[in-house]
Amino acid sequence: MQGSVVPAHSQEYKVKEALNVAGVSHNANIMANFANVRVGMDGLVFFCTSRMTLASEVQQGDGGALPDRVRLEGDWDFPTPGYYELRNARVVVNGAISLIKEPDTEVVCNRQYDRDWEFSITR
């Protein structure tokens, strides 16, 4: 299923908080790892329990404030609902916080669930 971010449910502020803690600012281009990202039956991505670690800084930011909106770019295909690690994801901050799946980005399911009611906002 294709991953998606919905502002009212995805807890985008958690990504912004993690970037602030890592010292990332507007106009930055980094590589990062995200652990414990939850994906629901409908492909909705939740960052509520996620943790981010900075892998490398490609371009330093300009010191400006981080935007509130997070979006997924690229083919974020999650085979099953569960908790995932997103390894070596590109993060570009300019107008929105874009999590970009690069060819060498790894999507690893650490724990999957069979009960769709745990992972769907529609139930």
C-alpha positions in Angstrom: 0.0 0.0 0.0 1.2 3.5 -0.8 2.1 5.6 2.3 0.4 8.9 3.0 0.5 11.7 5.5 -2.7 13.3 6.8 -2.1 16.4 8.9 -5.0 15.8 11.3 -3.7 12.3 12.2 -0.1 11.8 11.3 1.5 13.8 14.2 3.8 15.8 11.8 5.0 17.9 14.8 7.0 14.9 16.0 9.2 15.1 12.8 9.6 18.8 13.3 10.6 18.4 16.9 13.2 15.7 16.0 14.6 18.0 13.3 14.8 20.9 15.8 16.6 18.7 18.4 19.1 17.7 15.7 19.7 21.4 14.8 18.2 21.2 11.3 16.7 24.4 9.9 14.9 25.6 6.9 16.5 24.9 3.5 18.4 21.9 4.8 19.0 18.7 2.9 19.9 15.8 5.1 19.9 12.0 5.2 18.1 10.5 8.2 16.9 7.3 9.8 13.5 7.0 11.3 12.6 4.2 13.7 9.2 3.1 15.0 7.1 4.7 12.3 3.6 3.3 12.4 1.7 2.5 9.1 -2.0 1.7 9.2 -4.1 -0.6 7.0 -5.0 2.3 4.8 -1.3 3.3 4.3 -1.6 6.3 6.7 1.8 7.0 8.3 1.9 7.9 12.0 5.0 9.6 13.5 3.7 9.6 17.1 6.2 7.1 18.4 8.9 7.6 15.9 12.5 8.6 16.5 14.9 10.2 14.1 18.6 10.1 13.9 20.7 12.3 11.6 22.8 10.1 9.2 24.5 13.0 7.3 24.1 16.6 6.3 24.1 17.2 2.6 23.3 20.9 2.8 23.2 23.0 5.9 20.1 25.0 6.5 19.8 28.8 6.4 18.8 29.1 10.1 15.1 29.8 9.3 12.1 28.2 11.0 11.0 24.7 10.0 7.6 24.4 8.2 4.8 22.5 9.9 3.8 20.3 7.0 5.4 16.9 6.3 5.0 15.1 3.0 6.2 11.8 1.5 7.8 11.9 -1.9 8.7 8.9 -4.0 7.5 5.3 -3.9 6.8 4.8 -0.2 5.2 1.3 -0.6 4.5 -0.5 2.7 3.7 -4.1 2.2 1.7 -4.6 5.4 0.6 -2.5 8.4 3.0 -2.3 11.3 6.0 -0.5 12.7 8.8 0.4 10.3 12.3 1.7 10.1 13.1 4.1 7.3 16.8 4.0 6.7 18.7 6.5 4.7 15.7 8.7 3.8 16.5 12.1 2.3 14.8 15.0 4.2 14.5 18.3 2.3 13.2 21.3 4.2 11.8 24.0 2.0 8.1 25.0 2.1 7.4 21.6 3.7 9.4 18.9 5.3 9.8 16.3 2.5 10.7 12.7 3.3 12.1 11.4 0.0 12.6 7.8 -0.8 15.9 7.4 -2.6 17.0 4.3 -4.5 19.2 3.3 -1.5 16.5 4.1 1.1 15.5 0.9 3.1 12.0 0.3 4.4 12.1 -2.4 7.1 9.1 -3.8 8.9 10.0 -4.5 12.5 6.5 -5.6 13.7 3.4 -6.2 11.7 -0.2 -6.5 12.9 -3.1 -8.6 11.6 -5.9 -6.5 13.2 -6.9 -3.7 10.9 -8.8 -1.9 13.6 -5.6 -1.0 15.4 -4.2 0.9 12.4 -7.1 2.6 10.7 -8.6 6.0 11.4 -11.8 5.0 9.5 -12.8 2.3 12.0 
